[in-house]
Amino acid sequence: MARIETELQYDITVQRIEELLQVVGNDTPKDDKNYVELDLLSDLVAEYEEDYHPLSRPTLAEIIRLRMAELGITQKKLAIMLNVSPSRISEYLSGKSEPTLSVARRIRSELEVDPDIILG
């Protein structure tokens, strides 16, 4: 198979990858037949996913939620960190409002968010 062409082929290939992940580990030699098969199938799946299941860029709200979860902070704590009201945080998370430039800078520094994501 030079290319995955159908969703069925994709599903079967993903299933095979899952099977191979059970037997291939970090210590598996690169010339092991299972390692080689896993590597080839992974490339085919990645190519198919780029064409038919592309990942969308996360929104600022999604990134803020993720960072809040990773840091274990609440909206109230984030409001304090960013020096804004809790209701303003709620607006950012719902997409009703965009942060000002000064708040965007604080988001970048406090949450360590890439400026490209903040600027959209």
C-alpha positions in Angstrom: 0.0 0.0 0.0 1.6 3.2 -1.1 -1.1 5.4 0.3 -4.2 5.1 2.5 -7.2 5.9 0.2 -10.3 5.1 2.2 -11.6 5.5 5.8 -11.7 1.7 6.1 -8.1 1.4 5.2 -7.3 4.2 7.7 -9.3 2.4 10.5 -7.5 -0.9 9.8 -4.1 0.7 9.7 -4.7 2.5 13.0 -5.8 -0.7 14.5 -2.6 -2.4 13.3 -0.6 0.5 14.7 -2.2 0.0 18.1 -1.3 -3.7 18.0 2.3 -2.9 17.1 2.6 -0.4 19.9 2.0 -3.3 22.3 5.2 -5.0 21.0 7.4 -2.1 20.0 9.1 -0.1 22.7 11.9 2.4 23.2 14.4 -0.4 23.3 13.2 -2.1 20.1 16.0 -2.1 17.5 15.3 0.0 14.4 15.9 -3.0 12.2 13.2 -5.0 13.9 10.4 -6.0 11.5 7.7 -4.7 13.9 9.5 -1.4 14.3 9.9 -0.9 10.6 6.2 -1.8 10.0 5.1 0.6 12.7 7.3 3.4 11.3 5.9 2.9 7.8 2.3 2.7 8.9 2.6 5.7 11.1 3.9 7.8 8.1 0.9 6.6 6.0 -1.6 7.5 8.8 0.0 10.9 9.3 -0.2 11.6 5.6 -3.9 10.5 5.5 -4.8 12.6 8.6 -3.2 15.7 7.2 -5.4 15.4 4.1 -8.7 14.2 5.7 -8.5 14.9 9.5 -6.5 18.0 9.8 -6.0 19.5 13.2 -7.3 22.9 13.6 -5.3 25.5 15.4 -6.5 25.8 19.0 -8.3 29.0 20.0 -7.0 31.3 22.7 -9.8 30.2 24.9 -8.9 26.5 24.5 -5.2 27.3 25.3 -6.1 29.3 28.4 -8.3 26.4 29.6 -5.5 24.0 29.0 -3.0 26.1 30.8 -5.4 26.6 33.7 -5.8 22.8 34.0 -2.1 22.2 33.7 -1.3 24.8 36.4 -4.3 23.8 38.6 -5.7 27.3 38.8 -9.3 28.6 38.8 -10.8 31.4 36.9 -10.6 33.5 40.0 -6.9 32.8 40.5 -6.3 33.6 36.8 -8.2 36.9 37.1 -5.8 37.8 40.0 -2.7 36.8 38.0 -3.8 38.8 34.9 -5.2 41.7 37.0 -8.6 41.5 35.4 -12.1 40.7 36.8 -13.3 37.1 36.9 -16.2 38.1 34.6 -13.6 39.3 32.0 -11.9 35.8 32.3 -15.3 34.3 31.6 -15.7 36.5 28.5 -12.2 35.4 27.2 -13.1 31.7 27.8 -16.5 32.0 26.1 -15.0 33.9 23.1 -17.2 37.0 23.8 -14.2 39.2 24.4 -10.5 39.4 23.3 -7.8 40.5 25.7 -6.3 43.9 25.4 -2.6 44.1 24.4 -1.5 44.5 28.0 -3.6 41.5 29.1 -2.2 39.5 26.2 1.3 40.2 27.4 0.4 39.0 30.9 -1.2 35.9 29.4 2.1 35.3 27.5 4.2 35.7 30.6 2.0 34.2 33.3 0.7 31.3 31.3 3.7 30.9 29.0 1.5 31.0 25.9 3.1 31.5 22.5 2.5 35.1 21.2 1.4 33.7 17.8 -1.5 31.9 19.5 -2.5 35.0 21.4 -2.4 37.2 18.3 -4.4 34.6 16.3 
